[in-house]
Every structure is written in structure tokens, then in C-alpha cells.
Amino acid sequence: MPRFTANLSQLYTEFPFLDRFRAAAADGFAGVEYRGPYDHPAKDIAALLQAHGLEQVLFNLPAGNWSAGERGIACLPGRQAEFREGLEQAIAYAGALRCRRLNCLAGLMPEDATPDELESTLIGNLRYACERLSGTGITLLLEPLNRVDLPTCMLASTDGAVKVMSAVGSTNLKLQYDFYHMQVMQGDVVRHFAQLLPQIGHAQIAGNPGRHEPDVGELNYGYIFAEIDRLGYEGWVGCEYVPKAGTSDGLGWMKPWL
């Protein structure tokens, strides 16, 4: 049976962030994830996790100025020091929250850098991060996005991610496989998931088109969940979608799987 996490950056946005933990636990989620905890003291989030019996499954490394449109800085030349500072901040939070997965967004491609420069910078930052995380019990994840929602995202396919991961050469670097992003970019998602299973450290879901609940659109998640169980995937499945209405009202799809 899939183990679902509530992505609190997308779900329960009808509540202030710190109230979303209670709401997720009340609806049956056992784990949570989100873009980042950095706007709140770690002790406050840790207390909420403990109070509601939740596992902190995942959050992202600091991704630059999100409100200004940045979606990661790992590929951006000249910002390596900022990347390393953000990594240290993430490690501190992960320790306090007992989180064993940190996700890295590569970033968007600036016009003044070549593809080779971006790839080299990304590989260098990931190598540094994997070495720094060695012995901490924390796995680093790399997530490809899609170029329909984000036309300039640097990493937009599993082939591209695997190429980068191979160049990094660390067993502590895994793929975050988002079924929504990969359906937009390349389709044939179950076959790709099966082929990449040994390298996958986390999965995420949303319906397509619209990025709403996973019971609408062209992806048959009943089949997908059955297949990832059959394949032996033991990781978490993050619910990173935009509810059409209230979050709780749209969770009927999940009840058969709890």
C-alpha cells in the first residue's frame, strides 16, 4: 500500500502553515513534506510533528528567491557559496526535524550562461552536497520539473537527471520522480518508473492536466499505485497537487488506500 505524505505547500492552504500539520494528521496522513521550513523555528515544527504523530519525510534545500520566481540555485554559476550556506541551514533543520531526505531543485536557466556551464555548476554543487551529507543519514534527491509550467527549468527529464547523477557518482544521490512533471514531459510514466526504481528515493503525484487531485485527468493512479506496489517501491508518495476546493473535501481518492 502506498504511504502518502501531505505536501503542506500545496494542501491545506486554507489554513496558516503551522495549522496544516493538525489538519493533515486528522485526514489520515502519516507524513508531511513542503518546500521549506525556514520561515519558522525548527523547535516549533518539531513540536507539531510530535503532537500529531507525523513524520517529516522531505523538504527542499533553500531555492533562492521563490516569490521572485526562482526555483532553485544549484545550477547557477557564481552562487555556489549561497548554495553551501543553504545546505548548512537545511542540514540543521533536518537534524531537528529528524528528516532523512532533502530535495534539490536545479533552477532556471539564465540567458547569460551556457548549458555546459549550468551542468558543470550543478554537478559540482551536488558533489559537494553529497560529500557533506555523508554520515548524516540524509539522502539528497534531485527533481526534474517540466517545461510547460517552467519553460526555462534546467532539468526537465529523467534522462537529464540520470546523466547528472552518473556524473556526480554518489550512492547518496537519488531521483525524485514526480508523476505529474514526467507525464507532461515524457509520458509512459509507469515503464520509466520501473526502469528507474533502483535510483528513485521519493515519488510525487498530481492529476494532469490542471495539477489537481489525482483522481481526475489522464493519469490512472489506481493502476499506478497498484504497479508501484507490485514493483516493490517502499518509499513515500507525496501529494503535491492544487485542490480544486477544500483539501479535505477532495481526499475521497485516498480513502481506499489508507
MONORNOR-V439957 format. One record per residue. SS is DSSP state (A for helix, B for strand, O for the rest). NEAR is the number of other C-alpha atoms within 10 Angstrom. D_LAST is the distance of its C-alpha to the last C-alpha in Angstrom with 1 decimal. Layout:
BEGIN
ss = (SS,SS)
near = (NEAR,NEAR)
d_last = (D_LAST,D_LAST)
END
This chain:
BEGIN
ss = (O,O,B,B,B,B,B,O,O,O,O,O,O,O,O,O,A,A,A,A,A,A,A,A,A,A,O,O,O,O,B,B,B,B,O,O,O,O,O,O,O,A,A,A,A,A,A,A,A,A,A,O,O,O,B,B,B,B,B,B,O,O,O,O,O,A,A,A,O,O,O,O,O,O,O,O,O,O,O,A,A,A,A,A,A,A,A,A,A,A,A,A,A,A,A,A,A,O,O,O,B,B,B,B,O,O,O,B,O,O,O,O,O,O,A,A,A,A,A,A,A,A,A,A,A,A,A,A,A,A,A,A,A,O,O,O,O,O,B,B,B,B,B,O,O,O,O,O,O,O,O,O,B,O,O,O,O,A,A,A,A,A,A,A,A,A,A,A,O,O,O,O,B,B,B,B,B,B,A,A,A,A,A,A,A,O,O,O,A,A,A,A,A,A,A,A,A,A,A,B,B,B,B,B,B,O,O,O,O,O,O,O,O,O,O,O,O,O,O,O,A,A,A,A,A,A,A,A,A,A,A,O,O,O,O,B,B,B,B,O,O,O,O,O,O,O,O,A,A,A,A,A,A,A,A,A,A,O)
near = (14,17,14,23,27,27,25,24,17,17,22,21,15,12,12,9,15,13,14,21,24,16,19,23,19,12,14,16,21,21,24,25,23,19,18,19,19,12,7,11,11,16,12,11,18,17,12,16,21,12,12,17,15,20,18,22,26,28,23,22,28,27,22,19,11,11,7,7,11,14,21,22,27,29,29,23,16,10,14,18,10,14,24,18,11,17,22,16,14,22,20,13,21,22,14,14,22,17,20,17,23,23,25,25,25,29,24,21,18,15,8,7,12,11,13,9,14,21,22,17,21,25,22,16,24,27,19,16,20,20,12,15,19,14,10,11,13,20,21,26,27,26,22,26,27,21,16,12,10,14,12,15,21,28,24,23,20,23,13,14,20,17,13,18,22,13,15,19,13,15,13,21,25,23,24,22,29,24,24,25,25,20,19,18,18,13,14,11,20,16,11,16,23,15,11,15,18,11,18,19,22,24,21,19,22,26,22,20,13,14,18,21,24,25,18,16,15,11,20,12,18,14,11,15,17,12,16,18,13,10,12,11,21,13,15,19,22,25,23,26,24,21,21,12,11,13,19,14,9,15,15,10,14,17,9,8,11,12)
d_last = (7.8,8.2,8.1,8.5,11.5,13.1,16.6,18.6,21.7,20.2,17.5,18.6,22.2,23.2,23.3,25.6,24.0,23.9,22.2,19.2,17.8,17.5,16.0,13.2,12.4,12.7,10.0,7.4,8.6,9.9,12.6,15.1,17.9,20.9,24.4,26.1,26.5,30.3,31.1,30.0,31.1,28.9,29.2,27.8,24.6,24.4,24.8,21.9,19.6,20.7,20.7,17.1,15.8,15.0,16.0,18.4,17.4,20.1,22.9,25.9,29.5,31.8,32.3,35.6,36.3,33.2,34.7,37.7,35.6,35.4,32.3,33.1,36.5,36.1,38.3,40.9,44.3,45.9,42.8,42.1,43.0,40.6,37.8,38.7,38.8,35.4,34.1,35.5,33.9,30.5,31.1,32.1,28.9,26.7,28.5,28.1,24.4,23.7,22.5,23.0,22.9,25.4,25.4,28.8,29.8,33.1,34.6,36.7,40.0,43.1,46.1,48.4,46.6,46.7,43.7,45.1,45.4,41.8,40.5,42.8,41.7,38.0,38.6,40.7,38.2,35.4,37.7,38.7,35.1,34.1,37.2,36.5,32.9,34.2,33.6,31.3,28.0,27.0,26.2,27.6,25.8,27.7,26.3,28.1,27.9,29.5,33.1,32.4,30.9,32.9,36.0,37.4,34.5,35.9,33.1,31.6,30.7,29.2,32.8,34.1,31.5,32.1,35.9,35.6,33.4,36.0,38.8,37.2,36.8,34.4,31.6,30.0,29.4,26.3,25.2,22.5,21.5,20.6,20.0,21.4,24.6,25.1,24.8,27.5,29.7,29.6,27.1,26.3,23.2,21.6,25.0,25.6,22.3,23.2,26.7,25.8,22.9,25.2,25.9,22.5,21.2,18.5,17.1,16.6,15.9,17.5,18.9,22.6,25.0,24.5,21.8,19.6,16.0,14.9,15.2,19.0,21.8,22.9,19.9,17.8,14.4,13.1,15.9,15.6,12.1,13.4,16.6,15.5,13.7,17.0,19.0,17.6,16.5,15.1,15.2,13.0,12.4,14.0,13.5,17.3,18.2,20.4,18.9,21.2,21.3,19.4,16.3,14.2,15.8,14.7,10.9,10.7,10.0,6.5,5.4,5.8,3.8,0.0)
END
